[in-house]
């Protein structure tokens, strides 16, 4: 099992999960939860998100087989999707709020869609469609690494907000968005190159 594809997949999944961008939303939602329950709720939501992502990673390749999609089309489509995700990170249309949420959150919105959302699902489908050294075991390892780093950041959300401040978190998220644009363009070009070959 090669380490480079796993590391690349883990970095991509981490950027798509966007834990730094989710820190303000998590803090807003958890404000309605009693202080002594916040860490337990956060752990529960992160574990639910992991379970959903693992199920999707296990069956993502089968979805591609059933749909009869070629690797080239998945790479081009994935590049477009990741590019749109990156644009949303750099130019958000407006933060999600918890105004309509009463009491303790359960699954929605923390686990789904903030951690295990459409962006992460699309990225897992893209990675499952690649045959360049990234099988299901490697994909699961990459997912676990990305989730663990994201979970650590979200568990320390209060500390990060105090240290970086809201502007610092926004700046880091914009930087991650810029890097993700480059990744998206490379995916797109790889798919086009394989198709033309």
C-alpha positions in Angstrom: 0.0 0.0 0.0 1.7 3.2 -1.2 1.7 6.1 1.2 1.6 9.0 -1.4 -1.9 8.3 -2.8 -3.3 7.9 0.8 -1.7 11.1 1.9 -3.0 13.0 -1.2 -6.5 11.6 -0.7 -6.5 12.4 3.0 -5.4 16.1 2.3 -8.2 16.4 -0.3 -10.8 15.0 2.0 -9.6 17.2 4.9 -9.9 20.3 2.7 -13.3 19.4 1.5 -14.6 18.7 5.0 -13.5 22.2 5.8 -13.3 22.0 9.6 -11.9 25.5 10.1 -14.8 26.9 8.1 -17.2 24.9 10.2 -15.8 26.1 13.6 -18.1 29.2 13.9 -21.1 27.1 12.9 -20.3 24.4 15.4 -19.8 27.0 18.2 -23.1 28.7 17.3 -25.1 25.4 17.4 -23.4 24.2 20.6 -24.2 27.4 22.4 -27.8 26.0 22.9 -26.4 22.9 24.6 -25.6 22.9 28.3 -21.8 23.4 28.8 -21.4 20.0 30.5 -22.9 18.2 27.5 -21.1 20.0 24.7 -18.1 17.7 24.4 -20.2 14.5 24.6 -22.6 15.9 21.9 -19.6 16.9 19.7 -18.0 13.4 20.0 -21.4 11.7 19.2 -21.9 13.9 16.1 -18.4 13.3 14.8 -18.7 9.5 15.2 -22.1 9.5 13.3 -20.4 11.5 10.5 -17.6 9.0 10.4 -20.0 6.0 10.2 -21.9 7.7 7.3 -18.7 8.5 5.4 -17.3 4.9 5.9 -20.5 3.4 4.5 -20.3 5.8 1.5 -16.6 4.9 1.0 -17.4 1.2 1.0 -20.1 1.4 -1.6 -19.0 4.4 -3.7 -17.1 2.2 -6.2 -20.1 0.0 -6.6 -22.2 3.0 -7.4 -19.8 3.9 -10.2 -19.9 0.3 -11.6 -23.7 0.3 -11.6 -23.8 3.6 -13.4 -21.1 2.4 -15.9 -18.9 5.5 -15.4 -15.4 5.6 -16.7 -12.5 6.9 -14.7 -12.0 9.8 -17.1 -15.5 11.1 -16.7 -15.3 10.7 -12.9 -12.0 12.7 -12.9 -13.4 15.5 -15.0 -16.7 15.7 -13.1 -14.8 15.5 -9.8 -12.5 18.4 -10.8 -15.6 20.5 -11.6 -17.3 19.6 -8.3 -14.1 20.3 -6.2 -13.7 23.6 -8.1 -17.2 24.6 -7.1 -16.5 23.6 -3.5 -13.3 25.7 -3.5 -15.2 28.7 -4.9 -17.8 28.3 -2.1 -14.9 28.3 0.5 -13.4 31.4 -1.0 -16.6 33.3 -1.7 -19.2 32.0 0.8 -22.8 33.0 0.0 -23.6 33.3 3.8 -22.9 31.2 6.9 -25.3 28.6 8.0 -27.1 29.4 11.2 -28.8 27.5 14.0 -31.7 29.9 14.4 -34.3 27.2 13.7 -32.7 24.6 15.9 -34.2 23.9 19.3 -32.3 22.1 22.1 -29.6 19.6 21.5 -28.6 18.8 17.9 -28.9 15.2 16.7 -27.2 14.2 13.4 -28.5 17.4 11.7 -26.8 19.8 11.1 -23.4 18.9 12.7 -22.8 15.3 11.5 -24.8 15.8 8.3 -24.2 18.0 6.3 -21.4 19.9 8.0 -18.9 17.0 8.3 -20.5 14.3 6.1 -22.0 16.4 3.4 -22.5 16.4 -0.3 -19.0 17.7 -0.9 -17.4 14.8 1.0 -19.7 12.3 -0.6 -18.7 13.5 -4.1 -15.0 13.5 -3.2 -15.3 9.9 -2.0 -17.0 8.9 -5.2 -14.2 10.5 -7.2 -11.5 8.8 -5.1 -13.3 5.4 -5.4 -13.2 5.8 -9.2 -9.4 6.1 -9.3 -7.4 3.0 -10.0 -4.0 4.6 -9.4 -3.0 2.8 -6.2 -6.1 3.8 -4.1 -8.3 0.8 -3.4 -10.9 0.5 -0.7 -8.5 -0.2 2.2 -6.4 2.8 1.3 -9.4 5.0 0.8 -10.7 4.0 4.3 -7.2 4.9 5.8 -7.3 8.3 4.0 -10.8 8.9 5.2 -9.9 8.0 8.8 -6.9 10.3 8.8 -8.8 13.3 7.3 -11.7 12.7 9.8 -9.3 12.4 12.8 -7.6 15.8 12.0 -11.0 17.4 11.3 -12.4 16.0 14.5 -9.4 17.3 16.5 -9.9 20.8 15.1 -13.6 20.8 15.8 -13.1 19.5 19.3 -10.7 22.4 19.9 -13.0 24.9 18.2 -13.4 27.1 21.3 -9.6 27.3 21.7 -9.1 28.0 18.0 -11.6 30.9 18.0 -9.8 32.5 20.9 -6.3 32.1 19.3 -7.1 32.9 15.7 -10.2 34.9 16.0 -13.0 35.0 13.4 -10.9 36.8 10.8 -8.0 34.3 11.3 -10.3 31.4 10.7 -11.7 33.0 7.6 -8.2 33.7 6.2 -7.2 30.1 6.7 -10.4 28.9 5.0 -9.7 31.2 2.0 -6.2 29.8 1.7 -7.5 26.2 1.8 -10.0 27.2 -0.9 -7.2 28.6 -3.1 -5.2 25.3 -2.8 -8.4 23.3 -3.6 -8.8 25.3 -6.8 -5.3 24.1 -7.9 -6.2 20.5 -7.0 -9.5 20.7 -8.9 -7.8 22.0 -12.1 -5.3 19.2 -11.9 -8.1 16.6 -11.6 -9.8 18.1 -14.6 -6.7 18.2 -16.7 -5.8 14.6 -15.7 -9.2 13.4 -16.8 -9.0 15.2 -20.1 -5.5 13.9 -20.7 -6.6 10.3 -20.1 -9.6 10.7 -22.3 -7.6 12.1 -25.2 -5.0 9.4 -24.8 
